[in-house]
Amino acid sequence: MKKIQENKIIIEAADLSKTYRRYKKKEGIRGSITGLFKREYEEKAAVSHMDLQVREGEFIGLIGPNGAGKTTLIKMLTGIIAPTSGEVSVLGFVPNQRKDAFKKQPGGHAGVYRQLFPVECGEYVSVLFWDNQHSGENPQR
């Protein structure tokens, strides 16, 4: 059975931020027409200067109201979107560089999670990580 290295950092984010630039539409037809020729934009910070360290064997949860940046953080950690600023490392990879070795890591099975209860989801992930690192050995429970 694999021994967990309690001090090994597997996810690290330093000063991580994601800002979206969005069109600010003025009200009414006149505002719509004006917007065709002169657009005003506003910036919306989805994640702002976040630091995070997750060590091997730790479990974390993201809790917050709608619009707090939980999904944006997960998308940055999985490489779906790039951060506006800051640095992120997952298993030693920079996720948004999308290198083949990173893409082979577990996590590309997102549709499965919706069909599982939380406990089953945790078991599924643990089996994926075990199989990925131990090439076919069975985890001992």
C-alpha positions as CSV (number, residue, x, y, z in Angstrom):
1,M,0.0,0.0,0.0
2,K,1.3,3.5,-0.9
3,K,2.5,5.5,2.0
4,I,1.1,9.1,2.0
5,Q,3.8,11.8,2.2
6,E,2.0,14.2,4.5
7,N,4.2,17.2,3.6
8,K,4.0,16.7,-0.2
9,I,2.1,19.6,-1.7
10,I,0.0,18.4,-4.6
11,I,-2.0,21.6,-5.4
12,E,-0.5,25.0,-4.9
13,A,-1.8,28.4,-5.9
14,A,-0.1,31.7,-5.2
15,D,-1.8,35.1,-5.6
16,L,-4.2,33.5,-8.1
17,S,-6.7,35.8,-9.7
18,K,-9.2,35.7,-12.6
19,T,-10.8,38.8,-13.9
20,Y,-13.5,38.9,-16.6
21,R,-14.0,41.9,-18.9
22,R,-17.7,42.2,-19.8
23,Y,-19.7,44.6,-21.9
24,K,-21.7,47.2,-19.9
25,K,-24.9,47.7,-21.8
26,K,-27.0,50.8,-21.4
27,E,-30.7,50.6,-21.1
28,G,-33.2,51.0,-23.9
29,I,-33.0,51.0,-27.7
30,R,-30.9,54.1,-27.7
31,G,-28.4,52.4,-25.4
32,S,-28.3,49.4,-27.7
33,I,-27.6,51.4,-30.8
34,T,-24.9,53.5,-29.0
35,G,-23.4,50.2,-27.8
36,L,-22.8,49.2,-31.5
37,F,-20.4,52.1,-32.0
38,K,-19.0,52.8,-28.5
39,R,-18.8,50.1,-26.0
40,E,-18.0,50.5,-22.3
41,Y,-16.6,47.6,-20.4
42,E,-16.3,46.7,-16.7
43,E,-14.1,44.2,-15.0
44,K,-15.5,41.6,-12.7
45,A,-13.1,39.7,-10.3
46,A,-14.2,36.1,-10.1
47,V,-11.2,35.0,-7.9
48,S,-9.0,37.6,-6.2
49,H,-5.5,37.0,-4.9
50,M,-6.1,33.5,-3.6
51,D,-3.4,31.4,-2.0
52,L,-4.0,27.7,-1.6
53,Q,-1.9,24.6,-0.6
54,V,-3.3,21.1,-0.5
55,R,-1.1,18.4,0.8
56,E,-1.3,14.7,-0.2
57,G,-4.0,13.0,1.8
58,E,-5.9,16.1,2.6
59,F,-9.6,16.7,1.6
60,I,-10.9,20.2,1.0
61,G,-14.3,21.7,0.3
62,L,-15.3,24.9,-1.4
63,I,-18.2,26.7,0.3
64,G,-19.6,30.0,-0.7
65,P,-22.5,31.9,-2.2
66,N,-23.3,32.0,-5.9
67,G,-20.7,34.1,-7.7
68,A,-18.0,33.6,-5.1
69,G,-15.6,32.0,-7.6
70,K,-15.8,28.3,-6.7
71,T,-16.3,27.0,-10.2
72,T,-13.8,29.5,-11.6
73,L,-11.2,28.2,-9.2
74,I,-11.9,24.5,-10.2
75,K,-11.6,25.5,-13.8
76,M,-8.2,27.1,-13.2
77,L,-7.0,24.0,-11.3
78,T,-8.1,21.7,-14.1
79,G,-6.7,23.9,-16.9
80,I,-10.0,24.7,-18.5
81,I,-9.3,28.4,-18.1
82,A,-6.1,30.3,-17.5
83,P,-5.7,32.7,-14.5
84,T,-5.4,36.4,-15.2
85,S,-2.5,36.5,-12.7
86,G,-0.8,34.4,-10.2
87,E,0.7,30.9,-10.3
88,V,-0.9,27.5,-10.0
89,S,0.6,24.0,-9.9
90,V,-1.2,20.7,-9.7
91,L,0.8,17.5,-9.3
92,G,3.8,19.5,-10.5
93,F,2.1,20.7,-13.7
94,V,0.9,24.1,-14.8
95,P,-2.7,23.0,-15.7
96,N,-3.5,25.5,-18.4
97,Q,-0.4,24.5,-20.4
98,R,-2.3,21.2,-21.0
99,K,0.7,19.0,-21.4
100,D,0.0,15.4,-22.3
101,A,1.2,14.1,-19.0
102,F,-1.2,16.4,-17.1
103,K,-4.1,15.4,-19.4
104,K,-3.5,11.7,-18.5
105,Q,-4.1,12.4,-14.8
106,P,-7.5,11.5,-13.4
107,G,-10.2,14.2,-13.7
108,G,-11.4,13.8,-17.3
109,H,-14.4,11.9,-16.1
110,A,-16.5,14.8,-15.0
111,G,-19.9,13.5,-16.2
112,V,-19.7,10.5,-13.9
113,Y,-19.7,12.6,-10.7
114,R,-23.3,13.8,-11.3
115,Q,-24.5,10.2,-11.1
116,L,-22.8,9.3,-7.8
117,F,-23.5,10.1,-4.1
118,P,-20.7,12.0,-2.3
119,V,-19.3,8.9,-0.7
120,E,-19.2,7.1,-4.0
121,C,-17.6,10.1,-5.6
122,G,-14.7,10.0,-3.1
123,E,-14.3,6.2,-3.6
124,Y,-14.3,6.7,-7.4
125,V,-11.6,9.4,-7.2
126,S,-9.4,7.4,-4.8
127,V,-9.5,4.4,-7.2
128,L,-8.6,6.6,-10.2
129,F,-5.6,8.0,-8.4
130,W,-4.5,4.6,-7.1
131,D,-4.8,3.0,-10.5
132,N,-3.0,5.9,-12.1
133,Q,0.0,5.7,-9.8
134,H,0.1,1.9,-9.1
135,S,-0.7,0.5,-12.6
136,G,-3.2,-2.1,-11.7
137,E,-2.5,-2.9,-8.1
138,N,-5.6,-3.1,-5.9
139,P,-5.8,-0.6,-3.0
140,Q,-6.1,-2.2,0.4
141,R,-8.9,-0.8,2.5
